[in-house]
Amino acid sequence: MLNKNDTVLIICHYTQLEDRVNSIGPPQDLRRFLLKRVKRITYILLPFPYAVDNRCYIDIYENGKLIKAKKTFRLRGPDLLQYLLHPLIILYFSLFTSPFTVCFALDNLSTLSVLPLRLIKITKKLVYFSIDYTAYRFQSKILNFLYHAADKIACATADINWVQSQPMLNIKKTKKFFIGNQAVFHEVPTGFPKRDITVLPIGKIDRYHLVFAGVLLEKQGLQLVIEALPKLLSYFPKLLLTIIGSGDYEDELKRITKKYNVNRFVNFTGYIANHRKIEDILTKCGIGLAPYKPDPSSYTYFASPIKPKIYLGCGLPVIITNVPSFAQEIDKHKAGIIINYSRESLIKAIKIILKSSKTYATFREAALNLSKQCDTEVILQNALSKTF
């Protein structure tokens, strides 16, 4: 197990710059978990080419406190060129705070970038932490080939492979690279910091308040919910829908809301950077929505999405399509309902959960019980004990 004498390097990509204190997700949770457990953390943030602020950032923590923060110039040029710059930036930043007991690289390119550091003993152990996977990462066949080749090499050359779900583990183990056997695999699903959430008594929530939190993309399936609202309101006139987040599909969702004349029942909050504020909203709502649109190219099939787990931690029964494997856990524990991607199935599920106050309370209790298995502290403690 890591201790107070150890130093850690964490490398990840970002789309939107995080709130350094309150944001959550695999890299942020890992950083937060280790802050008071190790001597030093070097945390490198690399932008996806489509990120709004496309600079690279480095945060250096000593004994749990941020002591230094640096950033690069804005990256310009074609996507491929920007990705090719990342290894150079990683190596440059890493030299400031090396050596490292361990490096956690949260994508295949970053994993390959750190290999020179391991070869010259600047980092002792390399963990490839796969937080997403898809068969069609890029539209370009050449880029897609390079992506999967890099992934195979990363799996083969890392000391340990952490993957987020059993489906991801299964598919990665079947794609061995010719240079040798893969490193050991451990399933390390996404969790959430349960201790940060204050669950309200059931009497202080509105069970007729539906909520979604996340990036607004077509694949999230929110259009299905809005299209079902007129029918749902005929059964439950008090029904409300809050949509937390922003994204490419936001304008289309607002257009659909107007088309179905349900504007006064739908609240778009926009992007909220502080996750504590998001949790404050969620804990007052009644049902969490995760109606992922079935799509074989979606990352969600192989991922361990955090959204339904946060819903559970806030006491929300979850309505979810059978896209991520975690949907089966929700169904097994009766903490929500798996639906087909159809308005009829969605309406039926909401009618079941809201059938009576007693029925709703049973779903809510099951949601809170299942959420105990999703606590970041438990997940990372278990993963690190297997790794060191």
Buried (B, 14 or more C-beta within 10 A) or exposed (E): EBEEEBBBBBBBBBEBBBBBEBBBBBBBBBBBBBBEBBBBBBBBBBBEBEBEEBBBBBBBBBEBEBEEEEEBEEBEEEBBEBBEBBBEBBBEBBEEBBEBBBBBBBBBBBBBBBBBBBEEEBBBBBBBBBBBBBEEBBEEEEBBEBBBEBBBBBBBBBBBBBBBBEBBBEBBEEEEBEEEEBBEBBBBBBBBBBEBBEBEEBEEBEBBBBBBBBBBBBBBBBBBBBBBBEBBBEEBEEBBBBBBBBBEBBEEBBEBBEEBEBEEBBBBBEEBEEBBBBBBBBBBBBBBBBBBBBBEEBBBBBBBBBBBBBBBBBBBBBBBBBBBBBBEBBBEBBBBBBBBBEBEBBBEBBEBBBEEEEEBEBBBBBBBEBBEBBBBBEBBEEBBEEBB
